[in-house]
Amino acid sequence: MTTQAERREATTRSLVESARRLFATVGFANASIDKIAAEAGVTRGALYHHFDNKEALFETVFRSEQGHVQDALLEAAGHLHDPHERLSVGVRAFIECVSQPERSQILLIDGPSVLGTALCREIDEEVFLDIVVDAVIRLYPTESPSVTVMLGSALIAACCNLAIRFVETPVEPEEISRVLAHLISGPAEVVK
């Protein structure tokens, strides 16, 4: 016998999966609440019982997709000890993962316009900042904590921009690695 909590969890999961498929294939604007509910096999009222609006459902899907990207990044680079190699492999895995058409529609195309750039950046940093800062600390062990966090944040923003550029005009992964190497190589000149 399933409990109320199990039914609620199953409905939420079904709504998120249906929304993800529709957001990925037709985009946020064309994925109506009615289509999402119908594909999930629930009523429109049930959808609104679980999510305040389509934007809240989209945010849940967006966060879930970011979690999948984080998993891919850690699988590809989490075991590497050399910080340059870890960043290079991690960035490549990040770009390959977010540039998949169904994922890029959600994360790169619709995400900023639906959630706003500030919330997207906040979520990016929630998911990736600790991973990137860990590599930055290994690269620059004597740098101050505030500088390593700012550098980590800047690298995340740069990776997101590289991913958008890659989706618009695909380039060889080695070129992306070279761009990253230029971004992190050598001690930065401090502008006074």
PAZAPA-4460 file (N, C-alpha, C; in steps of 0.05 Angstrom, whole numbers, plus 32768, in hexadecimal, padded with zeros to 4 digits):
% residues 192
    n_x    n_y    n_z   ca_x   ca_y   ca_z    c_x    c_y    c_z   seq   type   mol
   8011   7FE9   8000   8000   8000   8000   8012   8019   8000     1      M     A
   800D   802B   7FED   801D   8043   7FEC   8011   8059   7FFE     2      T     A
   8024   8068   800A   801B   807D   801D   8016   8096   800D     3      T     A
   800A   80AA   801A   8004   80C4   800E   801F   80D1   8006     4      Q     A
   8033   80CE   8017   804D   80DA   8011   805A   80CE   7FF8     5      A     A
   8057   80B3   7FF5   8062   80A5   7FDE   8053   80AE   7FC4     6      E     A
   8038   80B1   7FC6   8029   80BA   7FAF   8031   80D6   7FA7     7      R     A
   8034   80E7   7FBB   803C   8103   7FB6   8058   8104   7FA8     8      R     A
   806A   80F4   7FB2   8085   80F3   7FA6   8084   80E8   7F8A     9      E     A
   8074   80D4   7F85   8071   80C9   7F6A   8065   80DD   7F57    10      A     A
   8051   80EC   7F60   8045   8101   7F4F   8059   8117   7F49    11      T     A
   8067   8120   7F5D   807B   8135   7F59   8090   812B   7F45    12      T     A
   809A   8113   7F49   80AE   8107   7F36   80A3   8106   7F1A    13      R     A
   808A   80FD   7F17   807E   80FC   7EFC   807B   8117   7EF0    14      S     A
   8074   812B   7EFF   8071   8146   7EF5   808C   8151   7EEC    15      L     A
   80A1   814D   7EFC   80BC   8157   7EF5   80C6   8149   7EDC    16      V     A
   80C2   812F   7EDA   80CC   8120   7EC3   80BD   8129   7EA9    17      E     A
   80A3   812D   7EAB   8093   8136   7E94   809B   8152   7E8D    18      S     A
   809E   8163   7EA0   80A6   817F   7E9B   80C1   8180   7E8E    19      A     A
   80D3   816F   7E98   80EF   816F   7E8D   80EE   8167   7E6F    20      R     A
   80DE   8152   7E69   80DD   814A   7E4D   80D2   8160   7E3B    21      R     A
   80BD   816D   7E45   80B1   8183   7E35   80C2   819C   7E33    22      L     A
   80CE   81A4   7E4A   80E0   81BB   7E4A   80F7   81B6   7E37    23      F     A
   8101   819D   7E37   8119   8197   7E27   8112   8196   7E09    24      A     A
   80FA   818D   7E02   80F3   8189   7DE6   80E5   81A1   7DD9    25      T     A
   80D4   81AE   7DE8   80C5   81C5   7DDC   80CB   81DF   7DE9    26      V     A
   80DB   81DF   7DFE   80E2   81F8   7E0C   80CD   8200   7E21    27      G     A
   80D5   8211   7E33   80C4   821A   7E48   80AA   8227   7E3E    28      F     A
   80AD   8239   7E2B   8096   8248   7E21   8080   8236   7E15    29      A     A
   8088   8221   7E08   8075   820F   7DFA   806C   81F8   7E0B    30      N     A
   8077   81F5   7E22   806F   81DF   7E34   8059   81E9   7E47    31      A     A
   8040   81E5   7E3F   802A   81F0   7E50   8026   81DF   7E69    32      S     A
   801A   81EB   7E7C   8012   81DD   7E95   8000   81C5   7E8E    33      I     A
   7FEE   81C9   7E7B   7FDC   81B3   7E74   7FEB   819C   7E67    34      D     A
   7FFE   81A2   7E55   800E   818D   7E49   801E   817E   7E5E    35      K     A
   802A   818C   7E70   803B   817F   7E85   8029   816D   7E96    36      I     A
   8012   8178   7E9F   8000   8168   7EB0   7FF7   814F   7EA1    37      A     A
   7FEF   8153   7E88   7FE5   813C   7E78   7FFA   8127   7E75    38      A     A
   8013   812F   7E6F   8028   811C   7E6B   802F   810D   7E85    39      E     A
   802C   811B   7E9C   8031   810F   7EB6   8019   80FE   7EBF    40      A     A
   8002   8100   7EB1   7FEB   80F1   7EB9   7FDD   80FB   7ED1    41      G     A
   7FDE   8116   7ED5   7FD1   8122   7EEC   7FC0   813A   7EE2    42      V     A
   7FB0   8144   7EF4   7FA0   815C   7EED   7FB1   8175   7EF0    43      T     A
   7FA7   818A   7EE4   7FB4   81A4   7EE7   7FB4   81AD   7F04    44      R     A
   7F9E   81A7   7F12   7F9D   81AD   7F2F   7FB2   819E   7F3F    45      G     A
   7FB7   8185   7F38   7FCC   8176   7F45   7FE8   8183   7F41    46      A     A
   7FEC   818C   7F29   8006   819A   7F23   8009   81B2   7F35    47      L     A
   7FF3   81C2   7F37   7FF5   81DA   7F48   7FF5   81D3   7F66    48      Y     A
   7FED   81BB   7F6D   7FEF   81B3   7F89   800D   81AE   7F90    49      H     A
   801D   81A6   7F7C   8039   819F   7F81   804C   81B7   7F7B    50      H     A
   8044   81C8   7F68   8054   81DE   7F60   8043   81F8   7F5E    51      F     A
   804E   820E   7F67   803F   8227   7F67   8038   8230   7F4A    52      D     A
   804B   822B   7F38   8048   8234   7F1C   805C   8226   7F0B    53      N     A
   805B   822B   7EF1   806D   821E   7EDE   808A   8225   7EE3    54      K     A
   808F   823D   7EEC   80AA   8246   7EF2   80B6   8236   7F09    55      E     A
   80A6   8230   7F1E   80B0   8220   7F34   80B6   8204   7F2B    56      A     A
   80A6   81F9   7F1A   80AB   81DE   7F0F   80C4   81DF   7EFE    57      L     A
   80C8   81F4   7EEE   80E0   81F7   7EDE   80F9   81F9   7EF0    58      F     A
   80F7   8208   7F05   810E   8209   7F17   8116   81EE   7F23    59      E     A
   8102   81DE   7F29   8108   81C3   7F33   8116   81B2   7F1E    60      T     A
   810C   81B4   7F05   8119   81A6   7EEF   8135   81B1   7EEA    61      V     A
   8139   81CB   7EEB   8153   81D7   7EE7   8167   81CD   7EFC    62      F     A
   815E   81CD   7F15   8170   81C4   7F2B   8177   81A6   7F27    63      R     A
   8164   8197   7F1F   8168   817A   7F1A   817D   8176   7F04    64      S     A
   817A   8185   7EEE   818D   8184   7ED8   81A9   818C   7EE1    65      E     A
   81AB   81A1   7EF1   81C5   81A9   7EFC   81D1   8193   7F0C    66      Q     A
   81C1   8184   7F1B   81CB   816D   7F2A   81D7   8158   7F18    67      G     A
   81CA   8153   7F01   81D4   813F   7EEE   81EF   8149   7EE3    68      H     A
   81F1   8163   7EDD   820A   816E   7ED3   8220   816B   7EE8    69      V     A
   821A   8171   7F01   822D   816E   7F17   8237   8151   7F18    70      Q     A
   8224   813E   7F16   822C   8121   7F17   823F   811B   7F00    71      D     A
   8239   8125   7EE8   824B   811F   7ED1   8266   812B   7ED5    72      A     A
   8267   8144   7EE0   8280   8151   7EE5   8291   8142   7EF9    73      L     A
   8284   813A   7F0F   8293   812B   7F24   829C   8110   7F1A    74      L     A
   828C   8103   7F0A   8293   80E9   7EFF   82AC   80EC   7EED    75      E     A
   82AC   8101   7EDD   82C2   8105   7ECA   82DC   810E   7ED8    76      A     A
   82D9   8120   7EEC   82F1   812D   7EF6   82F5   812A   7F14    77      A     A
   82E2   8120   7F22   82E4   811F   7F3F   82FB   810F   7F4A    78      G     A
   8305   80FC   7F3B   831B   80EA   7F44   8336   80F6   7F3D    79      H     A
   8337   810B   7F2D   8351   8116   7F25   835D   8128   7F3A    80      L     A
   8377   8127   7F3D   8384   8136   7F52   8392   814F   7F48    81      H     A
   839C   814E   7F2F   83A9   8166   7F24   8393   817B   7F1F    82      D     A
   8396   8193   7F2B   8380   81A7   7F29   837C   81B1   7F0C    83      P     A
   8391   81B4   7EFC   838D   81BC   7EE0   837D   81A7   7ED1    84      H     A
   8385   818E   7ED4   8378   8178   7EC7   835B   8176   7ED1    85      E     A
   8357   8178   7EEB   833C   8176   7EF6   832A   818C   7EEB    86      R     A
   8334   81A4   7EE9   8323   81BA   7EDE   831E   81B5   7EC0    87      L     A
   8333   81AE   7EB2   8330   81AA   7E95   831C   8194   7E8F    88      S     A
   831F   817D   7E9C   830D   8166   7E97   82F1   816D   7EA1    89      V     A
   82EF   817B   7EB8   82D6   8182   7EC3   82C7   8196   7EB2    90      G     A
   82D5   81A9   7EA7   82C8   81BD   7E95   82BE   81AF   7E7C    91      V     A
   82CF   819D   7E71   82C6   818F   7E59   82AD   817E   7E5E    92      R     A
   82AD   8170   7E75   8295   8160   7E7C   827D   8172   7E80    93      A     A
   8281   8189   7E8D   826B   819D   7E91   8260   81A5   7E76    94      F     A
   8271   81AD   7E64   8268   81B8   7E4A   825B   81A2   7E3A    95      I     A
   8266   818A   7E3A   825A   8174   7E2B   823E   816E   7E36    96      E     A
   823B   816F   7E50   8222   8168   7E5D   820D   817D   7E58    97      C     A
   8214   8197   7E5D   81FF   81AC   7E59   81FA   81B2   7E3C    98      V     A
   820B   81A9   7E2A   8206   81AF   7E0E   81F5   819A   7E00    99      S     A
   81EE   8185   7E0E   81DB   8172   7E03   81C1   8181   7DFD   100      Q     A
   81B5   817E   7DE6   819E   818F   7DDE   8188   8191   7DF2   101      P     A
   8180   817B   7DFE   816A   817C   7E11   8172   818A   7E2B   102      E     A
   818B   8188   7E32   8194   8195   7E4A   819A   81B3   7E45   103      R     A
   81A5   81B9   7E2E   81AB   81D5   7E28   8192   81E6   7E26   104      S     A
   817D   81DA   7E1C   8163   81E9   7E1B   815B   81F2   7E37   105      Q     A
   815E   81E1   7E4A   8156   81E7   7E66   816A   81F9   7E73   106      I     A
   8183   81F1   7E73   8197   81FF   7E83   81A2   8219   7E76   107      L     A
   81A6   8219   7E5C   81B3   8230   7E4F   81A0   8243   7E41   108      L     A
   818A   8238   7E36   8178   8249   7E26   8161   8253   7E38   109      I     A
   8152   8241   7E44   813B   824A   7E53   8142   8253   7E70   110      D     A
   8156   8246   7E7C   815C   824C   7E98   815F   826A   7E9E   111      G     A
   8171   8278   7E90   8174   8295   7E97   815B   82A5   7E92   112      P     A
   814C   829F   7E7D   8134   82AF   7E78   811D   82A9   7E8B   113      S     A
   811B   8290   7E93   8105   8288   7EA5   810B   828F   7EC2   114      V     A
   8123   8288   7ECB   812A   828C   7EE7   8139   82A6   7EEC   115      L     A
   8144   82B2   7ED8   8154   82CA   7EDB   8171   82C2   7EDF   116      G     A
   8182   82D4   7ED6   819F   82CD   7ED7   81A9   82CC   7EF4   117      T     A
   819E   82DC   7F06   81A7   82DB   7F22   81A1   82C0   7F2F   118      A     A
   8189   82B5   7F2B   8183   829B   7F37   8193   8285   7F2A   119      L     A
   8196   8287   7F0F   81A6   8272   7F01   81C3   8272   7F0C   120      C     A
   81CE   828A   7F10   81E9   828C   7F1B   81EA   8281   7F37   121      R     A
   81D6   8287   7F47   81D5   827C   7F63   81D4   825E   7F63   122      E     A
   81C4   8252   7F51   81C2   8235   7F50   81DC   8229   7F46   123      I     A
   81E8   8236   7F31   8202   822C   7F27   8216   822B   7F3E   124      D     A
   8217   8240   7F4E   822A   8241   7F63   8224   822D   7F7A   125      E     A
   820A   8229   7F7F   8202   8214   7F93   820D   81F9   7F8A   126      E     A
   820B   81F3   7F71   8212   81D9   7F66   822F   81D6   7F62   127      V     A
   823D   81EA   7F57   8258   81E7   7F4D   826E   81F6   7F5D   128      F     A
   8267   8209   7F6D   827C   821A   7F79   828F   820B   7F8A   129      L     A
   8286   81F9   7F9B   8298   81E9   7FAD   82AC   81D9   7F9C   130      D     A
   82A2   81CD   7F86   82B3   81BD   7F75   82C9   81CE   7F68   131      I     A
   82C1   81E5   7F5E   82D4   81F6   7F50   82E7   8202   7F63   132      V     A
   82DD   820C   7F7A   82EF   8218   7F8E   8304   8204   7F98   133      V     A
   82FC   81EB   7F9B   830F   81D6   7FA3   8326   81D5   7F8F   134      D     A
   8320   81D6   7F76   8336   81D5   7F61   8346   81EF   7F62   135      A     A
   8339   8206   7F66   8347   821F   7F67   835A   8220   7F7F   136      V     A
   8351   8216   7F96   8363   8215   7FAD   837B   8204   7FA8   137      I     A
   8378   81EF   7F99   838F   81DE   7F92   83A2   81EC   7F7E   138      R     A
   8396   81FD   7F6D   83A7   820C   7F5A   83B6   8223   7F68   139      L     A
   83A8   8230   7F7A   83B3   8248   7F87   83B0   8245   7FA6   140      Y     A
   83C0   8233   7FB2   83BC   822D   7FCE   83C2   8245   7FE1   141      P     A
   83D0   8259   7FD8   83D6   826F   7FEA   83C3   8287   7FE6   142      T     A
   83B0   8284   7FD4   839D   829A   7FCF   8389   829C   7FE5   143      E     A
   837E   82B4   7FE9   836B   82B8   7FFF   8350   82AA   7FF8   144      S     A
   8342   82A2   800D   8328   8294   8008   8315   82A5   7FF7   145      P     A
   8314   82BF   7FFB   8301   82D0   7FEC   8309   82D0   7FCE   146      S     A
   8323   82D1   7FC8   832B   82D1   7FAC   8325   82B6   7FA0   147      V     A
   8329   82A0   7FAE   8324   8285   7FA2   8306   8282   7F9C   148      T     A
   82F5   828D   7FAE   82D8   828B   7FA9   82D1   829C   7F91   149      V     A
   82DC   82B5   7F8F   82D6   82C6   7F78   82E0   82B9   7F5E   150      M     A
   82F8   82AD   7F5F   8303   82A0   7F47   82F1   8288   7F40   151      L     A
   82E9   8279   7F54   82D7   8262   7F4E   82BD   826B   7F41   152      G     A
   82B2   8281   7F4C   8299   828C   7F40   829E   8296   7F24   153      S     A
   82B4   82A3   7F1F   82BB   82AC   7F04   82BE   8295   7EF0   154      A     A
   82CB   827F   7EFA   82CE   8267   7EE9   82B4   825A   7EE2   155      L     A
   82A1   825A   7EF5   8287   824E   7EEF   8279   825F   7EDA   156      I     A
   827A   8279   7EDD   826D   828B   7EC9   827A   8287   7EAE   157      A     A
   8295   8285   7EAE   82A3   8281   7E94   829B   8266   7E88   158      A     A
   8298   8251   7E98   8290   8237   7E8D   8274   8238   7E82   159      C     A
   8262   8246   7E8F   8246   8249   7E85   8247   8258   7E6A   160      C     A
   8257   826D   7E68   8259   827B   7E4F   8266   826A   7E39   161      N     A
   827A   825A   7E41   8286   8248   7E2D   8271   8234   7E23   162      L     A
   8261   822A   7E35   824C   8216   7E2E   8238   8223   7E1A   163      A     A
   8230   823B   7E20   821D   8249   7E0E   822A   824C   7DF2   164      I     A
   8243   8255   7DF2   8251   8259   7DD9   8254   823E   7DCA   165      R     A
   825A   8229   7DD9   825D   820E   7DCD   8243   8205   7DC0   166      F     A
   822D   820B   7DCD   8213   8203   7DC1   820D   8213   7DA8   167      V     A
   8214   822D   7DA9   820F   823E   7D91   8222   8237   7D7A   168      E     A
   823B   8233   7D80   824F   822D   7D6C   8262   8218   7D77   169      T     A
   825C   81FE   7D72   826D   81E9   7D7D   828B   81EC   7D75   170      P     A
   829C   81E7   7D88   82B9   81E8   7D84   82C4   81CE   7D8F   171      V     A
   82DD   81C9   7D88   82EA   81B1   7D93   82EE   81B3   7DB1   172      E     A
   82EA   819D   7DBF   82EE   819E   7DDC   830A   81A8   7DE5   173      P     A
   831E   81A2   7DD4   8339   81AB   7DDB   833B   81C9   7DDB   174      E     A
   832B   81D6   7DCA   832B   81F4   7DCA   8320   81FE   7DE4   175      E     A
   830B   81F1   7DEE   8300   81F9   7E08   8314   81F5   7E1E   176      I     A
   8323   81DF   7E1D   8338   81DA   7E31   834D   81F0   7E30   177      S     A
   8354   81F8   7E18   8368   820D   7E14   835E   8228   7E20   178      R     A
   8345   822E   7E1B   8339   8247   7E26   833B   8246   7E45   179      V     A
   8333   822F   7E50   8334   822D   7E6D   8351   822F   7E77   180      L     A
   8364   8223   7E69   8380   8225   7E71   8389   8242   7E72   181      A     A
   8381   8251   7E5E   8388   826E   7E5E   837B   827D   7E75   182      H     A
   8363   8275   7E7D   8355   8282   7E93   8363   827D   7EAE   183      L     A
   836D   8265   7EB1   8378   825E   7ECB   8396   825D   7ECD   184      I     A
   83A4   8261   7EB7   83C1   825D   7EB7   83D0   8274   7EC4   185      S     A
   83E5   826D   7ED1   83F8   8280   7EDD   83EB   8293   7EF1   186      G     A
   83FB   82A1   7F00   83F0   82B4   7F13   83E4   82CB   7F04   187      P     A
   83CC   82D3   7F0C   83BF   82EA   7EFF   83CD   8304   7F07   188      A     A
   83CE   8316   7EF4   83D9   8330   7EF9   83C3   8340   7F08   189      E     A
   83CB   834B   7F1E   83B8   835B   7F2E   83B7   8377   7F24   190      V     A
   83A0   8381   7F1D   839D   839C   7F14   839A   83AE   7F2C   191      V     A
   83AB   83C3   7F2E   83AA   83D4   7F45   839E   83EF   7F3D   192      K     A
***
